[in-house]
Amino acid sequence: MMDIIIISGLSGAGKSRVAAVLEDLDFYCVDNMPVAMMPRFAELCIAAQASYERVALVTDVRALKDVGELFRTFEEMKDVGCGHKILFVEAETDTIVSRYKETRRRHPLITTGLSLEEAVKKEMEMLAPIREQAYDIIDTTGLTLNKLQRRLFKQYMEGQDHKALNISIKSFGFKYGLPIEADLLFDVRFLPNPFYMPELKEKTGLDDAVRDYVLGLQACKDFFVKLCDMLEFLLPHYLEEGKRYLVICIGCTGGRHRSTAIANALSEHVSELGYPVDCIHRDIGKN
């Protein structure tokens, strides 16, 4: 049975931030979906399960007529073959009050004669039955974004570590400028340039002749071994620190020969390690 994560909890506790982190973990997230629509949405997800295997819905007190409505909805979802797991997000009253004062937003339960602190406590009482049925409770008091990412990564990505880090490997030419999006950048202009070899000049690193020449150089072989060894060390540590996207750039003079061949080879190696990876050749079509 498919399970949908229901993100509920106190207003101002960080439900939207939790949803944003889950989106980075390849969840399809919908914020503040009307409760009445959940069973129909569950049916659509089941019908297209290949596209919606990991789904999270954010709901809060504004979407509820009463707590019982949400529980009745869960029963309707179960009837169509969809289970649920409640992820409850909370924080200390003083923390929530402070956040609302900083953002100058209005708490959804504030009415005439009701203070912000009283509104927070009222919401805690209203949502207590939902909290009691939560399979996971996150207190965001003093929780940094990095710690939140680690917490959710550990909870939801166990056994799927590599899938959480999306890697883009990009070849480029220094003559056309540095790629500003680079997290790691390597200069391979220390290798002989095939541009100056008549039989290779008009080809690119995508052609067998250029690839075999570049990757066959002893200096390239040594460099590639060290590069792969370094990445095999770094990538798990990036994951542990909550990094979800990594751009690795390989540069040569024009971005057509050396960098292209090495970027392709590196992409194949990273893919074999189990990481999602795409390879882009920024300047391969330029003269």
Secondary structure, 3 states (H helix, E strand, C coil): CEEEEEEEECCCCCHHHHHHHHHHCCCEEEECCCHHHHHHHHHHHHHCCCCCCCEEEECCHHHCCCHHHHHHHHHHHHHCCEEEEEEEEECCHHHHHHHHHHHCCCCCCCCCCCCHHHHHHHHHHHHHHHHHCCCEEEECCCCCHHHHHHHHHHHHCCCCHHHHCEEEEEEEEHHHCCCCCCCEEEECCCCCCHHHCCCCCCCCCCCHHHHHHHHHCHHHHHHHHHHHHHHHHHHHHHHHCCCCEEEEEEEECCCCCHHHHHHHHHHHHHHHCCCCEEEEECCCCCC
